[in-house]
């Protein structure tokens, strides 16, 4: 039987007495701060997006497209009268064209060619799987298109699957899962790793053997020593989970093992996370229900720390086919889940990211079809961080430029393979120094906690939180104290 730990009251509480009774029955207490709703501001990015009258705003992605240190938004659409692929520039959300075409259903940003800026990887109905090259001047004319291969990508993930330092692509067309192994930016090797109906992919090193595995709905596919092996070894996570799913991977319970989170994307179903066993080859994944009541068309799934309390929350949304059309944050309260409805207008393939670099994660979404389609954001106003800007007086607070920059990660023990930077604090304080990729996701925490006044020398070896080599490309180092913020950029070769 699944372990049901959901805690669902749309109004949060019917009254103080009800809250006291509930807390008295819990094995662990919750602080009063955890009983407050998060605050979100609704922002309309585009009230008239490039799309057809009936369909479809399909693809949503985020990335620092113009290299100014702030996340921008990428949207791909079908039946557009103008450009089907565009990006919106922060902070005024100026719309810039990328390409014309029929773009569906998923896309990512990532540095495909290793030149330090984010490119766009997407599925286009006429051309197949394509990446669009960012020429360091993304507000100029159309980007250069490079074909990866033929086919359709309902799901599309980008990551260094073969461990050679560049981005590979994994797609699912609802009948098979394909690895597109990058030989070079214009040559790709097509490998069918599983032929099975379904949807819902994610990349992660589940077995911690140094390479990326593939989650496919209720399965995970173990990356073999020889990538040409087909099909890849299959392992069951959730044997009865519907084939149409969204999937994410994260360490929910902070036990050092990567868990899997699943929603039902095309029909009605519940939301749950599956606890990874000690032995992934022989053990069973324990199901923990986040939402026992049925969600309809939960075609969005993100797992991040939304309330900055150092544990992971879950964001989902029901798309236009739902009667309720809810955008929902499930707030993790010591492995109990409090549902907060952010919107009743629905969303499809939503993304999260720290828009504006204010220290919290925002929700970016759009509906696939139906009335009232918008490109919109629910700006997280729960945590307020005072921004000082990119340059701060050295006698108060400073983060040096990185050296060397660019830097080359050590491979097979050859080369120093680190960047160095200096932190200067005029007085002792709490610091949070971490590395973000171009989609705003945290790659590595370099320092977190109380640090004394003075000078400190820090370094990064080009690896992520789990010791895995990060792909080549541009990264952002962000330092935050309770009152200030500084940002530096570094290129990993």
N, C-alpha and C positions, 0 to 999 in steps of 0.2 A: 504494500500500500504506500502511496506517496505520503510524504511528511508535509502536512498542510500548515503553513505558517503565515498565511495571508491575514490581513487586518484591514477590512474594507468598509469605510464609512465615508461616503462622498462629502459629508458636511464636517468630517473629522470627528466631531463629538455631538451627541445630542444634549449634552450638558455636563457640568463639572462633576456631578454625582456619578454619571455613567463612566466618565474617565477614571475616577477614583476606583470604582468597582473593577474596571478592566485592569488597571495597573496592579491592584491588589492581588489579582489572580495570576500575574506573570511571574516567572521565575527570576527575571532580571528587571530592575526598575529603569524607567526612562526619565531623563532630566526634563524639566519644564521647557527648555529651549527646543527639544525635539518634538514638542506638541504643537508648534506653530506651523502654519502653512508657509510654504515658500512663496515668494513674490515674483511675478512675471509681468513684464510690460509688452503688450502686443505691438509689433512694428510691421507695417506693410512695406515690403521691399519693392514689389511691383504689382500694381493692381490690374495690369493688362499684359500678362506675359506673352511671349511669342509662342503661340500654339493655336491649333485649329478650334473651330467653334464648339465642337463636341469632344475633342480629344487631342492631345494628352500631354500634360506636363509630367514627364516620366522620370528623368534622372536628376538627382540632387547630389552635389559634392561640395566640399570646402577645401580651401588651400590658399596660401599666400601667393597669389598669381603674379603680382607686380613686385614682390620682394621688398615691400615697405615694412614688414614686421607685423602686419595685421591680416587676419583671415578674410578672404573674399569668398564669394559663392558662385558655383557653376551650376547651370541648369540646362538640361537637354530635353527636347520636346519633339513630338510628332505633329505632322500636318500644319507646320508653321508657315505663315505667309512670308515672313522674313527669315532670318537666321534661326535654325533650330537649336544651335548650340551657342550659348552666350555665357558671359561671366559678369558679375556685379561687383563693382569696386567699392570697398569700404573707404570712407564713412558715408558718402552721399548716395551710394548704391547706383552709380552711373553704369548703364548697361553697355557692354562692349561685345561685338560679334566675334565668334570663333569660326563657325562653319555652317553651311546649310546642309540639310539632310533630315533623315528620320531616325531620331536617337531614342533608343530603348534598350533595356529597362534600368540598367545599372551603369555606374561609372565611378572612377576614382581619379584623384590627382596624385602624381608622383613623378620623381625625377627619372625618367626613362633613360635619357642619354647621358646622365651624370654631369651635366653642365651647371648644376647649382640652382636651377629654377624648376618649378613644378610644371609638368606636362599634364595633359588630360587623356585618360584611357577610357574608352567608351565603346558601346555597341551601336553600329549604324546599320539600318536594315538593308541598304543597298550595297554597302562596302564590306560589311562584316565587323570584325574586331579591329579597331583603329586606335592609334595614339596620335594626338595633335601636339606638334612641337612648339614650345614656348620660346620665342626668339629674343628674350630679354626686353622686348618692347611689346607687351601684350595688348596695348591699346591701339596698336597699328592695324594693318589690314589682316585678312584671313591668315590663320596659322597653317603651317605645313602639315598635311596629313600623311601618315605612314601606316600602311596596312600590316597588321599582325597576322591575320588569317581570316578565312571565310567562316561564316556561321553567325549565330545569334547568341547574345549573352544576357540571359535574364538575370543572372548573378555574375558579378565581376569583382575579383579580388586581385590586388597587386602585392607582391612580396618576393624576397629573394629565396625561392624554394630550393634551388640547387646550390646555394651557398657560395656563388662565385662573385658576389659583390654588386650585382646589378638586379634590376627588377624583372621578375617573371610575372605572368598573368595566369590566373585560374578562372575559367568561366563555366557556367552551367546553362544549358539551353532547355532544361526541363526533361531531357532524355539521356544526357550524358554529361560527365564532368571532364573538362579538357585542361591540361597544363600546356601553356604556351611558353616554352623555355626560350629565353632570350640568348641568342648566339651573339648578336650585336643589335643595335637599335633598329636596323632594317632587315634583320634575318631572324626568324623564329622557328623553333621546332615544335610541331603539334603532336601531343601525346594524349590519347584518350585513356584516362586513369580509372574510369568507371562508367559503364553503360547501365543506367538505372533511372527510371522516372522519378522526378522530385525537384525540389528547389530549396535554397537556403544554405549558403556556404560561408565559411570563415577559415582563416589561416592562423595557425599557432603551433608552437613546438610542444604538443601535448605530452609526449613521452620523454622530453628533455634530453634527446639524443643529439641535439645540435642542428637539426633541420626542421623546416616547417611542414607540419601535417595539414590535412584538409578535413574540416568538419562539413558534412553534407547531411543536413537535417538530423535525423536520429542516429547517424553513423559517423565514425571518423575513419579516415583513410590514412594509413601509416606510410610515410614516405620511404620507399625501399632504397637499398644501396644503389641499385640500378634503376634509374628513373624510367627506362624503357619497359620495365615489367608492367604487364597489364592483365587483369586489373590490379590495382594496388591492394595490399592486405586490408580487409575490412574488419572493423570492431563495432559492436553494438553499444550505443549509448541509451537510446529509448526505443525499444522494439516496436511499440504501438503508436509512436508519434506519427501524425499525418505527413504525407509526402510533401505537401506545400508548407514550408516553414521559413522562418527567419532564424538565424543562428548567430550567437556571439560567444566569445571565449574570454573568461576572466577568472581570477582567483577570488570568488565571492566570500568565502569564509576565512581567507588569509591563512591557509594551512600550507602554502607553498606549492600546491598542486592547482593546475588550471581546470576550472569547471566549465560547463557548457550551459548556455541559456537559450531557450527555445520559445518561440511563439508560433501560432498557426496563422499563416499569411493570407490564404485565399478563402477560408471558410470560418466557421465558429470553433473556438477551442480555448483552452486555458493557457496560462503563462507559467513557466516553471524553470528552475535551474537544477542541474544535475551535478551532484557532488562526485568529483573524480575519485576512484578507488586508489588505494596504495599501489596495487598491481594493475596497470591498465590492460594487460594481456588477458588476465583471468578474472579480475574483480568485476563487480556490478556497480553501475552508477546509481546512486540513491537520488530519487526525485524529491524536490522540495517545491511545493506549489507556491507561487507568488500571487497569482490571481486564480481563484477557483471558479468564479463565474465566467461564463463564456465571453470572450472578445470576438468581434466580427471583423475579419479582414485586417488583422494586426500585421500589416505589411511593413512595419517599422520596428526596429529594435536597436537600442543603443545602451551600453553599460558604462557609466561614468560616475564620478562623485559629484552629484549635483548640488548638495548642500554643504560641501567643504568640511565634512565631519570625519574624513579619512576612511570611510567605507564606501562601497560601490552601490549605487542606486541604478534603477532600470527605467528607461524611457521607451514608451511604445505609443502607437496611435492606430486607430481604426480608420480605414480609408472610406471613400465615398459610398461604397456598397453597404456600409453599416447603417443601421437605423439611428445609432447613438453618436457615431463620428467623434469619438473622444480622443484627445491628446492627453496622455496620462504619464505622470511621474510616480513610480513606486519607490518611496523613500525607505531605505534600509534602516530599521531601528533594532539593532542587535539581532539581526536575522528574523525579525518580524517586519512585515511590509505594509506601510501605510500608503493608501492610494490617494493621490491628489490629481483632480481633473484640471488641466490647464486650459483646455478649449473644448468646445462641442462642435467644431467645424470640420474635424477630421484632417488627416494628412497621410502621405504615402512616401515611403523611402526617406523619412526625415533624417537629418544629421544633427550632431551636436558639435560645438566648438566654442572656444573662448573668443567671441567676437568683441573687438575693442580692447583686448588684453587687460580686462579689469579684474581678473583673478577668479572668475567663475564660468561655468559652462552654460551656454545658451542653446536654444532649440531652433533649428531652421527647417522649415517644411513647405510643402505645397501639396495640393490634391492632384490625383492622377486625372480625374475627369469630374463631371457633374457641375453643378452651379457654383458660382462664387469662387472660382479658382484664383488663388493669389500665390505669389512668392512672399512668404511671411516669416517672421521671427518672433519667438517668445523670449524676450531678453530677461535673463536671470538677474533680479535685483535683490536677492536674498543677502548676498555678501557684498559689501562696499569696500573697495580698496582705493586709497588715494593714489592717483597717478601723478608722478613727477615728470615723466618723460624719459627720453633716451639718454640724456646727459645730466649728471648730478654733480654738484660741487665736491671735489675730492676730499676736502677737509671735513665733509659730513658723511659721505657715503659714495662708494665707487666700486665699479666692476670693470676690470681692465679689458682691453681687446684681447682676443685669443691669440696664442702663438704656439706653433706656426699655424697659419690659416691661408690656404687650405692645408689639411693634414692628411697623412696616409695611415690608415689603421694597420697595425702590425699583423702580418700573416705568417703562420707557422713559426712564430717566435722571431721573425726577422724584422728589425727596425724597432725604434722606440714606440711608435704607434700611439702617442698621446698628444692632446693639446693641453696647454697650461694657461691659467688665468689667475689673476690676483683679485682678492676681495678685501676692501678696506672699510672698516666700520669705526666711526668716531666714538660710539658707545655700544655696550652690549645690548643685544636684542634677539628676537626670534627671526630666523631667516629661512627662506624656502627657495633653493636654487635647483632648477630642473631643466631638462632638455626636451624641447618639443619638436615634432616633425612638422612638415608644411601643412598638415591637416589639423594642427593644434593638439594632437594627441601626445601625452607624456611618454617619452622614450626612456628617460632615466632620471632619477633623483640624485643629484650630486651632493647636496647638503640640506638637511632639514632639522630644525631645532634651535636651541639656544647657542649663540656664539658670542664670545667675548670681543671687546674692542681691540682694534689693531689690524695688522695685515695677515692674510692667510693665502697660501698657495694651493689651488685646487687643480685637478686634472680629470680629463675624460679620455677613455681608451677606445671610443667608437663602438661601444657595446650597449645593449639595452638593459633593462632591469633584470632580465633573466640570464644575462651573460651572452646573449646571442649577438653576432655582428649586425650592426645597423646598416641598411643599404646606403650606398654612396648618394650624396646629395647635400642640400642645404638644410641646416638645423638652426633652431633658435634657442639660446640660453637665456632663461628669464629668472632674475633674482627679485624676490619680494620680501619686504619687511612689513611690519604692521602699518607703516605710513608711506613707504616709498617703493619704487620699482625701477629696474634697469634691464635693458635688453641688449644682447649681443648676438651676432650671427657667425656661424662657422660652416665651412664646407668640408665634408668628409669625402676623400677621394677613394 
